[in-house]
Amino acid sequence: MRPVTVQFYKNPDILHWGFEGGYWLGEDDWGDWIGVPTGTKRWKGEEEVRDTRMAAVFCAPRDGWWHLHYSGENQFSDYALFIDIVTPPVWLSPNRYEMIDLDLDVGITLDNEIVVEDEDEFELHQVLYGYTEEMIRRAESETTRIVAALENEEEPFFDVAAHWLARVL
């Protein structure tokens, strides 16, 4: 198994969330899939935080301003899936990819409600972190597109993600 480190930044070089201990599961038409077993090391900024408490998969898309975190129905989370709106993930090596978190998040709760979160942070950080016009436009349009995809139960957010998660459990 090929280990993979996943690093989120705040624009452009401020460490945000990071995960180490996941592994590359494979790829498909949507992107690369990373297994995140229970106990995966993670950090926020420079500080380590509690290891993951549930198995999940990440999808780093081939083309898109999003990053999927899918855990299915899990007792330790309020979400069945969570999609960060980010700059396109960039592979720096076979064992590491990075992206800039653009604050907006789209999720499906365990009650099957689609929610968009952190719109206030997005507004604030446009100025604080100097988001470009393209970053702002792409983040807003990707959020709208992801909400519609979830409403229409489009893949890879459902059965495809569950298929990859089954390989981690």
Secondary structure, 3 states (H helix, E strand, C coil): CCEEEEEEEECCCEEEEEEEEEEEEEECCCEEEEEECCCCEEEECCEEECCCCCCEEEEEECCCCEEEEECCCCCCCCEEEEEEEECCCEEEECCEEEEEEEEEEEEEECCCCEEEECHHHHHHHHHHCCCCHHHHHHHHHHHHHHHHHHHCCCCCCCHHHHHHHHCCC
